[in-house]
Amino acid sequence: MDIDQRRPGRSTVLTAPFEGRTWREFGYVMIGFPFATLYFCVAITLLSAGAGLLVTFLGVPLLAASLGVFRGFGAVERARARTMLGLDVADPEPEPRRRAGALSWMGAMLRSGANWRHALYMVIHFPWTVFSFCLALTLMAYGWSMALYPAWYWVFPTFTDQPGLQLYGDGHGNGLYLEGPLRIAGASLIGIVLVLVTPWVVRGLTAVDRMLVAGLLGPSRLATRVTELESDRGVVVDTAAADLRRIERDLHDGAQARLVALAMDLGLAKEKLAEDPGAAARMVDEAHGEVKIALQELRDLARGIHPAVLTDRGLDAALSAVAARCTVPVRVRVDLPGRPAAAIEGIAYFTVSELLQNVSKHARARTASVDVWRSGDRLLLQVADDGAGGARAGAGGGLAGLTERLDAVDGVLVVDSAEGGGTTVTAELPWRG
């Protein structure tokens, strides 16, 4: 579920009555009343008829068809909430049909929890809509009419025999009227207060509508979780495949190429050993240098897969080693009561490593810091620098791949990076120790 707030700026008491959001939400409440009336009447009629006919076989297909109708109503409500409230609720999970045929379809419709949630929505939404419709319309009508009362009170003495709007009358010509400057100003002041309060009341009413739509007309938590896990599994598989391709490329272009060249140099040195020992010694010396370089590349590659220092000594020592290789001074502070699960520890290490690489390459920073601590059952990492800022975690940004990797283990990545104001990246991972 995604919520589009559609707010260009923060609402205030004085600006809320004139914002488009207020009038969209008010329109949602007004339009909701006839829709809810239709849904309620159809739902009560179909459910009553279906339940009454269960003594015969006709009740089963009628109930199944009724649930299908309710799903159609739910699609209308989701579209209405998406258009007027900016609330994007995904379609519920489809009915689990085991085989083709009318009986299978009826069984699937009746077993679906999403269908019965739709039926519940059609029933309970009606009384709530009646309440919210009456309250919102009353506040809006009284508020604006009283706020503008000084502009139209003249209608009463001009076209009627009343000096102003009557608040009380005994039927014998005696009454209380809104006349005179003081009473007119007081009525206008009360109206202005109602105008300023009404948008917040309407937002409270639509907040309940948001919960009803999201809770009853969307997918269940289990279905949402299954979808997330399927997506995360795909991300994990893609990440693993990308890592394997990177390792293969590094081996092929780096250490493997050097070892091939080393074998050739040693072969030439062996041939020259008898006829030119000095040249052979120089070639062996060069080959010795190549061996050192190849070993360093293999160590760097092994560190990129899973560094030994992380396995042996934990995050504190491993992150200190990463910070020492950064091109800017980095302060590292790790405050952990123990060690998390190995997989989480590895993801935390590579997250900090990649963030510090970004600091070295792109941030143009003078200093950076790494903080790691535990809060409840979550492991938190924070990497901050005083560089140029402008980092983005969304699609197309440099941190998009890191965000996907954290999502795969129920992690969260939050980026605070104003232009010219430095960057602070906070990652949250499950502890799973």
GIMO-V986488 format. One record per residue. PHI is phi in degrees with one decimal (none if undefined). D_FIRST is the distance of its C-alpha to the first C-alpha in Angstrom with 2 decimals. Layout:
phi = [PHI | PHI]
d_first = [D_FIRST | D_FIRST]
This chain:
phi = [none | -117.3 | -115.9 | -95.9 | -73.0 | 55.4 | -117.5 | -67.9 | -154.6 | -75.1 | -73.7 | -125.8 | -61.0 | -80.7 | -93.6 | -56.5 | -63.3 | -110.0 | -80.5 | -63.0 | -60.1 | -61.0 | -75.8 | -66.7 | -67.9 | -64.0 | -62.9 | -60.9 | -66.4 | -65.8 | -69.6 | -64.3 | -63.2 | -64.5 | -63.2 | -64.2 | -62.6 | -62.4 | -59.4 | -63.6 | -62.9 | -65.1 | -63.9 | -62.5 | -62.9 | -69.3 | -67.2 | -65.3 | -65.0 | -64.4 | -65.3 | -67.4 | -94.4 | -65.3 | -66.8 | -113.4 | -70.2 | -66.3 | -67.2 | -66.6 | -64.3 | -67.3 | -64.9 | -63.2 | -65.2 | -61.3 | -64.5 | -64.2 | -63.3 | -64.3 | -64.1 | -64.7 | -61.2 | -62.4 | -62.8 | -64.1 | -66.0 | -65.3 | -66.0 | -66.1 | -66.9 | -67.1 | -76.3 | -101.4 | -109.3 | 70.2 | -101.3 | -100.3 | -106.6 | -68.2 | -65.2 | -68.1 | -62.9 | -68.4 | -68.0 | -77.1 | -92.1 | -84.8 | -157.9 | -76.3 | 121.2 | -65.8 | -64.7 | -64.6 | -64.0 | -63.6 | -62.8 | -65.3 | -64.0 | -76.3 | -83.4 | -70.6 | -66.2 | -62.0 | -64.7 | -71.8 | -66.0 | -63.4 | -62.3 | -62.3 | -60.7 | -62.4 | -85.6 | -81.6 | -71.0 | -64.0 | -61.6 | -65.2 | -67.0 | -60.6 | -62.9 | -67.1 | -63.2 | -64.3 | -67.3 | -65.6 | -66.1 | -63.3 | -64.0 | -66.9 | -67.4 | -67.5 | -61.4 | -71.1 | -67.4 | -75.0 | -61.1 | -96.5 | -57.6 | -59.4 | -85.9 | -132.0 | -64.5 | -62.2 | -61.0 | -67.6 | -69.3 | -81.0 | -113.6 | -133.1 | -95.5 | -103.6 | -76.0 | -178.6 | -66.4 | -85.2 | -95.0 | -153.0 | -150.3 | -102.1 | 84.1 | -119.0 | 90.2 | -99.7 | -171.9 | -113.4 | -119.7 | -83.4 | -133.3 | 82.8 | -59.1 | -67.6 | -68.1 | -64.1 | -65.2 | -63.8 | -63.0 | -65.1 | -64.5 | -61.8 | -62.9 | -63.4 | -61.0 | -63.5 | -62.6 | -73.3 | -83.2 | -54.7 | -57.0 | -75.0 | -66.0 | -63.8 | -65.6 | -64.7 | -65.5 | -71.7 | -63.2 | -66.3 | -61.3 | -60.4 | -65.9 | -64.6 | -66.0 | -68.5 | -80.3 | -109.6 | -106.0 | -100.7 | -68.6 | -70.0 | -61.0 | -65.1 | -64.4 | -63.3 | -66.0 | -62.2 | -63.0 | -62.9 | -66.3 | -63.2 | -64.6 | -64.0 | -62.8 | -63.3 | -64.8 | -63.0 | -62.9 | -63.6 | -64.8 | -63.5 | -63.5 | -64.9 | -65.7 | -64.0 | -64.3 | -65.2 | -63.2 | -61.2 | -65.9 | -64.9 | -66.4 | -68.4 | -86.1 | -109.4 | -60.9 | -63.0 | -63.8 | -67.2 | -67.1 | -63.3 | -62.7 | -62.2 | -61.6 | -65.8 | -62.7 | -66.0 | -63.7 | -65.3 | -62.8 | -62.8 | -68.1 | -87.7 | -59.4 | -77.9 | -89.1 | -145.0 | -60.1 | -64.5 | -65.1 | -64.3 | -65.1 | -64.0 | -66.1 | -65.6 | -64.5 | -63.4 | -64.1 | -61.9 | -64.0 | -64.0 | -63.0 | -61.4 | -64.3 | -62.7 | -62.9 | -64.1 | -64.3 | -66.1 | -64.3 | -63.9 | -66.2 | -62.7 | -63.4 | -70.3 | -80.8 | -167.0 | -66.3 | -65.1 | -64.2 | -68.4 | -66.3 | -80.8 | -123.2 | 91.0 | -67.0 | -57.8 | -67.5 | -65.7 | -71.4 | -64.2 | -66.5 | -64.1 | -63.6 | -66.0 | -87.5 | -71.7 | -78.8 | -121.4 | -62.0 | -126.2 | -94.8 | -114.4 | -135.0 | -117.8 | -125.5 | -126.3 | -75.6 | -166.5 | -115.5 | -74.0 | -58.8 | -58.7 | -65.2 | -67.1 | -62.0 | -65.7 | -65.1 | -62.6 | -61.5 | -69.4 | -63.3 | -63.9 | -61.0 | -68.0 | -65.7 | -70.6 | -63.2 | -63.8 | -61.7 | -65.8 | -88.4 | -121.8 | -75.5 | 54.9 | -96.5 | -96.8 | -141.5 | -147.7 | -145.2 | -128.2 | -124.0 | -132.5 | -152.9 | -110.8 | -132.9 | 65.5 | -103.2 | -124.9 | -102.9 | -115.6 | -124.3 | -139.4 | -117.4 | -127.3 | -144.2 | -107.1 | -88.0 | -78.5 | 75.3 | 87.2 | -74.1 | -132.7 | -101.4 | -76.5 | -60.0 | 92.1 | -84.1 | -70.4 | -104.0 | -62.6 | -64.3 | -66.0 | -61.7 | -64.3 | -64.7 | -70.1 | -57.9 | -64.2 | -119.3 | 64.5 | -95.4 | -133.8 | -123.0 | -120.9 | -116.2 | -119.5 | -145.9 | -75.3 | -59.9 | 78.0 | -113.7 | 80.4 | -133.0 | -126.6 | -113.2 | -114.7 | -115.7 | -125.7 | -129.4 | -68.3 | -73.7 | 50.0 | -78.1]
d_first = [0.00 | 3.79 | 6.69 | 9.95 | 12.70 | 15.47 | 18.11 | 21.07 | 22.61 | 22.65 | 23.51 | 26.88 | 28.78 | 31.00 | 28.51 | 25.76 | 27.85 | 28.08 | 24.57 | 22.70 | 19.65 | 22.03 | 23.38 | 20.12 | 19.02 | 22.56 | 22.53 | 19.38 | 21.34 | 24.49 | 23.19 | 21.31 | 24.70 | 26.27 | 23.18 | 22.92 | 26.67 | 26.55 | 23.84 | 25.78 | 29.10 | 28.02 | 26.23 | 29.24 | 31.67 | 30.14 | 29.41 | 32.89 | 34.57 | 32.85 | 33.65 | 37.16 | 37.78 | 36.72 | 40.43 | 40.74 | 38.76 | 37.39 | 34.91 | 32.83 | 32.12 | 31.63 | 28.95 | 27.22 | 27.45 | 26.21 | 23.00 | 22.59 | 23.18 | 20.56 | 17.92 | 19.17 | 18.92 | 15.30 | 14.66 | 16.63 | 14.74 | 11.31 | 13.31 | 15.06 | 12.17 | 10.85 | 14.51 | 15.75 | 13.17 | 11.00 | 7.88 | 5.86 | 4.95 | 6.10 | 9.72 | 11.13 | 13.39 | 16.78 | 19.89 | 21.82 | 25.13 | 28.01 | 30.41 | 31.18 | 32.84 | 32.47 | 32.82 | 30.12 | 27.74 | 28.64 | 28.22 | 24.75 | 23.70 | 25.26 | 23.91 | 20.23 | 18.50 | 15.68 | 18.60 | 20.09 | 16.98 | 17.11 | 20.78 | 20.30 | 18.02 | 20.79 | 23.35 | 22.04 | 20.37 | 23.86 | 25.66 | 22.90 | 22.91 | 26.71 | 26.70 | 24.24 | 26.02 | 29.41 | 28.57 | 26.82 | 29.51 | 32.30 | 31.27 | 30.66 | 33.91 | 36.10 | 34.76 | 35.42 | 38.59 | 40.11 | 39.09 | 40.90 | 43.73 | 46.38 | 45.81 | 46.43 | 48.56 | 51.66 | 50.80 | 52.28 | 55.77 | 55.96 | 55.10 | 55.60 | 58.14 | 55.59 | 55.53 | 51.76 | 48.76 | 50.07 | 48.42 | 51.08 | 54.12 | 56.77 | 57.85 | 61.21 | 60.37 | 59.24 | 55.69 | 53.40 | 52.22 | 50.03 | 52.91 | 54.37 | 52.71 | 51.71 | 49.94 | 48.30 | 47.01 | 45.81 | 43.93 | 42.33 | 41.34 | 39.69 | 37.83 | 36.62 | 35.32 | 33.42 | 32.02 | 30.78 | 29.27 | 27.66 | 24.62 | 23.60 | 24.22 | 22.11 | 19.20 | 19.70 | 19.80 | 16.62 | 14.89 | 15.94 | 14.69 | 11.15 | 11.51 | 13.21 | 10.84 | 7.75 | 10.42 | 12.66 | 11.35 | 8.32 | 9.20 | 11.19 | 10.89 | 13.70 | 12.33 | 9.17 | 11.89 | 14.20 | 12.07 | 11.68 | 15.40 | 16.40 | 14.93 | 16.57 | 19.72 | 19.95 | 19.69 | 22.37 | 24.59 | 24.40 | 25.17 | 28.04 | 29.41 | 29.34 | 31.14 | 33.72 | 34.38 | 34.83 | 37.24 | 39.16 | 39.46 | 40.62 | 43.16 | 44.42 | 44.75 | 45.82 | 47.64 | 48.56 | 50.13 | 52.04 | 53.33 | 54.56 | 56.36 | 57.73 | 59.17 | 60.85 | 62.31 | 63.67 | 65.22 | 66.97 | 68.11 | 69.59 | 71.54 | 72.91 | 73.74 | 77.30 | 78.31 | 76.41 | 75.36 | 74.38 | 71.88 | 70.52 | 70.09 | 68.19 | 65.90 | 65.31 | 64.51 | 61.95 | 60.47 | 60.21 | 58.15 | 55.87 | 55.41 | 54.29 | 51.76 | 50.43 | 50.15 | 48.21 | 45.79 | 45.35 | 44.74 | 42.10 | 40.45 | 40.60 | 39.13 | 36.20 | 35.59 | 36.00 | 38.55 | 41.25 | 41.18 | 37.61 | 38.71 | 41.96 | 41.18 | 37.42 | 35.07 | 37.56 | 40.22 | 37.93 | 36.08 | 39.47 | 40.71 | 37.80 | 38.37 | 42.08 | 41.37 | 39.29 | 41.25 | 40.65 | 41.51 | 38.66 | 38.67 | 37.13 | 36.45 | 35.16 | 35.05 | 34.06 | 35.65 | 35.58 | 33.98 | 30.48 | 30.01 | 31.65 | 28.56 | 26.72 | 29.95 | 30.19 | 26.70 | 27.52 | 30.83 | 29.60 | 26.86 | 29.60 | 31.96 | 29.78 | 29.00 | 32.74 | 33.54 | 31.41 | 33.38 | 36.59 | 35.84 | 33.84 | 33.69 | 37.37 | 37.28 | 40.31 | 38.83 | 35.73 | 34.66 | 32.79 | 31.76 | 30.57 | 30.15 | 28.62 | 26.58 | 26.20 | 24.82 | 23.42 | 25.41 | 25.04 | 26.56 | 27.30 | 29.18 | 30.52 | 33.06 | 34.93 | 34.64 | 33.56 | 29.78 | 27.40 | 25.37 | 21.80 | 19.16 | 17.02 | 17.86 | 21.56 | 22.39 | 24.85 | 22.52 | 19.87 | 21.63 | 21.89 | 18.18 | 17.62 | 20.46 | 19.11 | 15.64 | 17.78 | 19.11 | 16.17 | 17.54 | 16.39 | 18.26 | 18.70 | 21.17 | 23.28 | 25.68 | 27.26 | 29.91 | 33.19 | 31.87 | 31.40 | 28.35 | 26.80 | 24.39 | 23.04 | 21.80 | 20.74 | 21.45 | 21.98 | 25.69 | 26.52 | 30.20]
